[in-house]
């Protein structure tokens, strides 16, 4: 093992304990009380007071006008794309550096992911580079953007706020207006993250969040749609509840819907977790500061810090190797994992996966560089 690997191990050991996982949930509040009430009253499925309460509390915390709780973040993003107007055989712009759910949700609609590059300072989609790219490949016709190479409509863009850091939204909004693109935020990782003082997941027409077991708060599995559009919010709730019209006993469904509603027992867990979220955010940011201080004088590697315009939740802390040290990434991963400190690389880029290898894509130089140098380190709130 290299000297850098040993230095990283010693530095990590000064911050986190031995035998530590990457990210674990924290249950120290009313979780058992609320879940037990669901069991005792037998309201455990998709009807029950905690689903409505969880949605109400999400609205209060994020500032969105409407929240619709669903079974997971991928389901949320699937419905978001449909309601944003994405149609079969459209192209949807998405970062190549993202979790698989972003691309899969696009595929669920019958659309084609079109992969774009990332920005070094946010780890998220690069709006300036996207603008230049669309000048080359995009053509505006009848109020829509078309790919002059494939002939397909480019209908939407799905930025993802990577590891809890907001991408730069204002210039992306300008790009969306210029090229007639629907904006759908993949805010799966960014609950508690703010862009210029406004919560992420409230800028797009309709946006997705996740509450998986490894997120900053969890409902076990779970997700939500956020929107400021009342009609979209009501429609989202309708189609995620099998599109059944309210009636005391009749089962009449007026369109194709999805059985995506979050169960009450999961929402009960989420209500308790939301109560603890302000404390979780403080602890997350404190841990990030400890990492930043510990690695301050370690040459060849740095701890990724929030962009100037973002107040980040630091969902997963990130070590970034200098480009010259990229070949040591796997050595560091192996040494830390075998030493009882769970770390992982970034996701494999989407265009390298077999089902998406033939999708359209722009130059991905920065995403490829980030993928080769990034290491996620333990980030549980109780560390």
TABELCOR-V751507 format. One record per residue. RES is the residue in one letter. SS is DSSP state (@ for helix, = for strand, . for the rest). BURIAL is 1 if it has 9 or more other ideal C-beta (glycine too) atoms within 8 Angstrom, else 0. D_FIRST is the distance of its C-alpha to the first C-alpha in whole Angstrom. Layout:
res=RES ss=SS burial=BURIAL d_first=D_FIRST
res=RES ss=SS burial=BURIAL d_first=D_FIRST
This chain:
res=X ss=. burial=0 d_first=0
res=X ss=. burial=0 d_first=4
res=X ss=@ burial=0 d_first=7
res=X ss=@ burial=1 d_first=8
res=X ss=@ burial=1 d_first=6
res=X ss=@ burial=1 d_first=7
res=X ss=@ burial=1 d_first=10
res=X ss=@ burial=1 d_first=11
res=X ss=@ burial=1 d_first=11
res=X ss=@ burial=0 d_first=13
res=X ss=@ burial=1 d_first=15
res=X ss=@ burial=1 d_first=16
res=X ss=@ burial=1 d_first=17
res=X ss=. burial=0 d_first=19
res=X ss=. burial=1 d_first=21
res=X ss=. burial=1 d_first=21
res=X ss=. burial=0 d_first=21
res=X ss=. burial=0 d_first=19
res=X ss=. burial=0 d_first=20
res=X ss== burial=1 d_first=21
res=X ss=. burial=0 d_first=22
res=X ss=. burial=1 d_first=22
res=X ss=. burial=1 d_first=26
res=X ss=. burial=0 d_first=29
res=X ss=. burial=0 d_first=32
res=X ss=. burial=1 d_first=34
res=X ss=. burial=0 d_first=38
res=X ss=. burial=0 d_first=40
res=X ss=. burial=0 d_first=43
res=X ss=. burial=0 d_first=46
res=X ss=@ burial=1 d_first=44
res=X ss=@ burial=0 d_first=45
res=X ss=@ burial=0 d_first=49
res=X ss=@ burial=1 d_first=49
res=X ss=@ burial=1 d_first=47
res=X ss=@ burial=0 d_first=50
res=X ss=@ burial=1 d_first=53
res=X ss=@ burial=1 d_first=52
res=X ss=@ burial=1 d_first=52
res=X ss=@ burial=0 d_first=55
res=X ss=@ burial=0 d_first=57
res=X ss=. burial=0 d_first=56
res=X ss=. burial=1 d_first=55
res=X ss=. burial=1 d_first=51
res=X ss=. burial=0 d_first=52
res=X ss=. burial=1 d_first=52
res=X ss=. burial=0 d_first=55
res=X ss=. burial=1 d_first=55
res=X ss=@ burial=0 d_first=55
res=X ss=@ burial=1 d_first=51
res=X ss=@ burial=1 d_first=51
res=X ss=@ burial=0 d_first=53
res=X ss=@ burial=1 d_first=52
res=X ss=@ burial=1 d_first=48
res=X ss=@ burial=1 d_first=50
res=X ss=@ burial=1 d_first=52
res=X ss=@ burial=1 d_first=49
res=X ss=@ burial=1 d_first=47
res=X ss=@ burial=1 d_first=49
res=X ss=@ burial=0 d_first=50
res=X ss=@ burial=1 d_first=46
res=X ss=@ burial=1 d_first=45
res=X ss=. burial=0 d_first=49
res=X ss=. burial=1 d_first=49
res=X ss=. burial=0 d_first=53
res=X ss== burial=1 d_first=52
res=X ss== burial=1 d_first=49
res=X ss== burial=1 d_first=49
res=X ss== burial=1 d_first=47
res=X ss== burial=1 d_first=46
res=X ss=. burial=1 d_first=43
res=X ss=. burial=1 d_first=40
res=X ss=@ burial=1 d_first=39
res=X ss=@ burial=1 d_first=39
res=X ss=@ burial=1 d_first=43
res=X ss=@ burial=1 d_first=43
res=X ss=@ burial=1 d_first=42
res=X ss=@ burial=1 d_first=44
res=X ss=@ burial=1 d_first=47
res=X ss=@ burial=1 d_first=46
res=X ss=@ burial=1 d_first=46
res=X ss=@ burial=1 d_first=49
res=X ss=@ burial=1 d_first=51
res=X ss=. burial=1 d_first=50
res=X ss=. burial=0 d_first=52
res=X ss=. burial=1 d_first=49
res=X ss=. burial=1 d_first=51
res=X ss=. burial=0 d_first=50
res=X ss=. burial=0 d_first=49
res=X ss=. burial=1 d_first=48
res=X ss== burial=1 d_first=45
res=X ss== burial=1 d_first=43
res=X ss== burial=1 d_first=40
res=X ss== burial=1 d_first=37
res=X ss== burial=1 d_first=33
res=X ss=. burial=1 d_first=31
res=X ss=. burial=1 d_first=28
res=X ss=. burial=1 d_first=30
res=X ss=. burial=0 d_first=30
res=X ss=@ burial=1 d_first=32
res=X ss=@ burial=1 d_first=35
res=X ss=@ burial=1 d_first=36
res=X ss=@ burial=1 d_first=36
res=X ss=@ burial=1 d_first=37
res=X ss=@ burial=1 d_first=40
res=X ss=@ burial=1 d_first=41
res=X ss=@ burial=1 d_first=42
res=X ss=@ burial=0 d_first=44
res=X ss=. burial=1 d_first=46
res=X ss=. burial=0 d_first=46
res=X ss=. burial=1 d_first=45
res=X ss== burial=1 d_first=42
res=X ss== burial=1 d_first=39
res=X ss== burial=1 d_first=39
res=X ss== burial=1 d_first=35
res=X ss== burial=1 d_first=35
res=X ss=. burial=1 d_first=32
res=X ss== burial=1 d_first=31
res=X ss=. burial=1 d_first=31
res=X ss=. burial=0 d_first=28
res=X ss=. burial=0 d_first=30
res=X ss=. burial=1 d_first=30
res=X ss=. burial=1 d_first=28
res=X ss=. burial=1 d_first=31
res=X ss== burial=1 d_first=34
res=X ss=. burial=1 d_first=35
res=X ss=@ burial=1 d_first=39
res=X ss=@ burial=0 d_first=39
res=X ss=@ burial=1 d_first=38
res=X ss=@ burial=1 d_first=39
res=X ss=@ burial=1 d_first=43
res=X ss=@ burial=0 d_first=42
res=X ss=@ burial=1 d_first=41
res=X ss=@ burial=1 d_first=44
res=X ss=@ burial=0 d_first=47
res=X ss=@ burial=0 d_first=46
res=X ss=@ burial=0 d_first=46
res=X ss== burial=1 d_first=48
res=X ss== burial=0 d_first=52
res=X ss== burial=1 d_first=54
res=X ss== burial=0 d_first=57
res=X ss=. burial=0 d_first=59
res=X ss=. burial=0 d_first=57
res=X ss== burial=1 d_first=54
res=X ss== burial=1 d_first=51
res=X ss== burial=1 d_first=50
res=X ss== burial=1 d_first=48
res=X ss=. burial=0 d_first=50
res=X ss=. burial=0 d_first=47
res=X ss=. burial=0 d_first=48
res=X ss=. burial=0 d_first=51
res=X ss=. burial=1 d_first=49
res=X ss== burial=1 d_first=50
res=X ss== burial=1 d_first=47
res=X ss== burial=1 d_first=48
res=X ss== burial=1 d_first=45
res=X ss== burial=1 d_first=42
res=X ss== burial=1 d_first=40
res=X ss=. burial=1 d_first=37
res=X ss== burial=1 d_first=35
res=X ss=. burial=1 d_first=33
res=X ss=@ burial=1 d_first=30
res=X ss=@ burial=1 d_first=28
res=X ss=@ burial=1 d_first=31
res=X ss=. burial=1 d_first=32
res=X ss=. burial=1 d_first=35
res=X ss=. burial=1 d_first=35
res=X ss=. burial=1 d_first=38
res=X ss=@ burial=1 d_first=41
res=X ss=@ burial=0 d_first=44
res=X ss=@ burial=1 d_first=43
res=X ss=@ burial=1 d_first=42
res=X ss=@ burial=1 d_first=46
res=X ss=@ burial=1 d_first=47
res=X ss=@ burial=1 d_first=46
res=X ss=@ burial=1 d_first=47
res=X ss=@ burial=0 d_first=51
res=X ss=@ burial=0 d_first=51
res=X ss=@ burial=1 d_first=50
res=X ss=. burial=1 d_first=51
res=X ss=. burial=1 d_first=48
res=X ss== burial=1 d_first=48
res=X ss== burial=1 d_first=45
res=X ss=. burial=1 d_first=44
res=X ss=. burial=1 d_first=41
res=X ss== burial=1 d_first=38
res=X ss=. burial=1 d_first=37
res=X ss=. burial=1 d_first=36
res=X ss=. burial=1 d_first=33
res=X ss=. burial=1 d_first=35
res=X ss=. burial=1 d_first=38
res=X ss=. burial=1 d_first=38
res=X ss=. burial=1 d_first=37
res=X ss== burial=1 d_first=40
res=X ss== burial=1 d_first=40
res=X ss=. burial=0 d_first=42
res=X ss=. burial=0 d_first=44
res=X ss== burial=1 d_first=44
res=X ss== burial=1 d_first=43
res=X ss=. burial=1 d_first=41
res=X ss=. burial=1 d_first=42
res=X ss=. burial=1 d_first=46
res=X ss=. burial=1 d_first=46
res=X ss=. burial=1 d_first=46
res=X ss=. burial=1 d_first=49
res=X ss=. burial=1 d_first=47
res=X ss== burial=1 d_first=44
res=X ss== burial=1 d_first=42
res=X ss== burial=1 d_first=40
res=X ss== burial=1 d_first=37
res=X ss=. burial=1 d_first=37
res=X ss=. burial=1 d_first=35
res=X ss=. burial=0 d_first=33
res=X ss=. burial=0 d_first=30
res=X ss=. burial=1 d_first=32
res=X ss=. burial=1 d_first=33
res=X ss=. burial=1 d_first=36
res=X ss=. burial=1 d_first=37
res=X ss=. burial=1 d_first=40
res=X ss=. burial=0 d_first=38
res=X ss=. burial=1 d_first=39
res=X ss=. burial=1 d_first=41
res=X ss== burial=1 d_first=41
res=X ss== burial=1 d_first=44
res=X ss== burial=1 d_first=46
res=X ss== burial=1 d_first=47
res=X ss== burial=1 d_first=50
res=X ss=. burial=0 d_first=52
res=X ss=. burial=1 d_first=55
res=X ss=@ burial=0 d_first=57
res=X ss=@ burial=0 d_first=58
res=X ss=@ burial=1 d_first=55
res=X ss=@ burial=1 d_first=54
res=X ss=@ burial=1 d_first=57
res=X ss=@ burial=1 d_first=56
res=X ss=@ burial=1 d_first=52
res=X ss=@ burial=1 d_first=54
res=X ss=@ burial=1 d_first=56
res=X ss=@ burial=1 d_first=54
res=X ss=. burial=1 d_first=51
res=X ss== burial=1 d_first=54
res=X ss=. burial=0 d_first=55
res=X ss=. burial=1 d_first=58
res=X ss== burial=1 d_first=60
res=X ss=. burial=0 d_first=63
res=X ss=. burial=0 d_first=64
res=X ss=. burial=0 d_first=67
res=X ss=. burial=0 d_first=68
res=X ss=. burial=0 d_first=68
res=X ss=. burial=0 d_first=68
res=X ss=. burial=0 d_first=65
res=X ss=. burial=0 d_first=65
res=X ss== burial=1 d_first=62
res=X ss=. burial=0 d_first=63
res=X ss=. burial=0 d_first=60
res=X ss=. burial=0 d_first=56
res=X ss=. burial=1 d_first=54
res=X ss=. burial=1 d_first=51
res=X ss== burial=0 d_first=51
res=X ss=. burial=1 d_first=48
res=X ss== burial=1 d_first=49
res=X ss=. burial=1 d_first=47
res=X ss=. burial=1 d_first=48
res=X ss=@ burial=1 d_first=50
res=X ss=@ burial=1 d_first=47
res=X ss=@ burial=1 d_first=44
res=X ss=@ burial=1 d_first=46
res=X ss=@ burial=1 d_first=47
res=X ss=@ burial=1 d_first=43
res=X ss=@ burial=1 d_first=43
res=X ss=@ burial=1 d_first=46
res=X ss=@ burial=1 d_first=44
res=X ss=@ burial=1 d_first=41
res=X ss=@ burial=1 d_first=43
res=X ss=@ burial=0 d_first=44
res=X ss=@ burial=1 d_first=41
res=X ss=@ burial=1 d_first=39
res=X ss=@ burial=0 d_first=40
res=X ss=@ burial=0 d_first=39
res=X ss=@ burial=1 d_first=36
res=X ss=@ burial=1 d_first=35
res=X ss=@ burial=0 d_first=36
res=X ss=@ burial=1 d_first=33
res=X ss=@ burial=1 d_first=31
res=X ss=@ burial=1 d_first=31
res=X ss=@ burial=0 d_first=31
res=X ss=@ burial=1 d_first=27
res=X ss=@ burial=1 d_first=26
res=X ss=@ burial=0 d_first=28
res=X ss=@ burial=1 d_first=25
res=X ss=@ burial=1 d_first=22
res=X ss=@ burial=1 d_first=24
res=X ss=@ burial=0 d_first=24
res=X ss=@ burial=1 d_first=21
res=X ss=. burial=1 d_first=19
res=X ss=. burial=0 d_first=22
res=X ss=. burial=0 d_first=20
res=X ss=. burial=1 d_first=17
res=X ss=. burial=0 d_first=17
res=X ss=. burial=0 d_first=15
res=X ss== burial=1 d_first=16
res=X ss== burial=0 d_first=19
res=X ss== burial=1 d_first=21
res=X ss=. burial=1 d_first=24
res=X ss=. burial=0 d_first=27
res=X ss=. burial=0 d_first=31
res=X ss=. burial=1 d_first=33
res=X ss=. burial=0 d_first=36
res=X ss=. burial=0 d_first=38
res=X ss== burial=1 d_first=36
res=X ss== burial=0 d_first=36
res=X ss=. burial=1 d_first=34
res=X ss=. burial=1 d_first=33
res=X ss=. burial=1 d_first=29
res=X ss=. burial=1 d_first=29
res=X ss=. burial=1 d_first=25
res=X ss== burial=1 d_first=23
res=X ss== burial=1 d_first=21
res=X ss== burial=1 d_first=18
res=X ss== burial=1 d_first=18
res=X ss== burial=1 d_first=16
res=X ss=. burial=1 d_first=18
res=X ss=@ burial=0 d_first=18
res=X ss=@ burial=0 d_first=16
res=X ss=@ burial=1 d_first=13
res=X ss=@ burial=1 d_first=14
res=X ss=@ burial=0 d_first=12
res=X ss=@ burial=1 d_first=9
res=X ss=@ burial=1 d_first=11
res=X ss=@ burial=0 d_first=10
res=X ss=@ burial=1 d_first=6
res=X ss=@ burial=1 d_first=8
res=X ss=@ burial=1 d_first=11
res=X ss=@ burial=1 d_first=9
res=X ss=@ burial=1 d_first=8
res=X ss=@ burial=1 d_first=11
res=X ss=@ burial=1 d_first=13
res=X ss=@ burial=0 d_first=12
res=X ss=. burial=1 d_first=13
res=X ss=. burial=0 d_first=16
res=X ss== burial=1 d_first=16
res=X ss=. burial=1 d_first=17
res=X ss=. burial=1 d_first=17
res=X ss== burial=0 d_first=17
res=X ss== burial=1 d_first=18
res=X ss=. burial=0 d_first=21
res=X ss=. burial=1 d_first=24
res=X ss=. burial=0 d_first=24
res=X ss=. burial=1 d_first=27
res=X ss=@ burial=1 d_first=30
res=X ss=@ burial=1 d_first=31
res=X ss=@ burial=0 d_first=28
res=X ss=. burial=1 d_first=30
res=X ss=@ burial=0 d_first=32
res=X ss=@ burial=0 d_first=35
res=X ss=@ burial=1 d_first=35
res=X ss=. burial=0 d_first=34
res=X ss=. burial=0 d_first=37
res=X ss=. burial=1 d_first=38
res=X ss=. burial=1 d_first=39
res=X ss== burial=1 d_first=36
res=X ss=. burial=1 d_first=36
res=X ss=. burial=0 d_first=34
res=X ss=. burial=1 d_first=30
res=X ss=@ burial=0 d_first=28
res=X ss=@ burial=1 d_first=27
res=X ss=@ burial=1 d_first=27
res=X ss=@ burial=1 d_first=24
res=X ss=@ burial=1 d_first=22
res=X ss=@ burial=1 d_first=22
res=X ss=@ burial=1 d_first=21
res=X ss=@ burial=0 d_first=18
res=X ss=@ burial=1 d_first=17
res=X ss== burial=1 d_first=18
res=X ss== burial=1 d_first=17
res=X ss== burial=1 d_first=19
res=X ss== burial=1 d_first=19
res=X ss=. burial=1 d_first=21
res=X ss=. burial=1 d_first=25
res=X ss=. burial=1 d_first=27
res=X ss=. burial=1 d_first=30
res=X ss=. burial=0 d_first=30
res=X ss=. burial=1 d_first=27
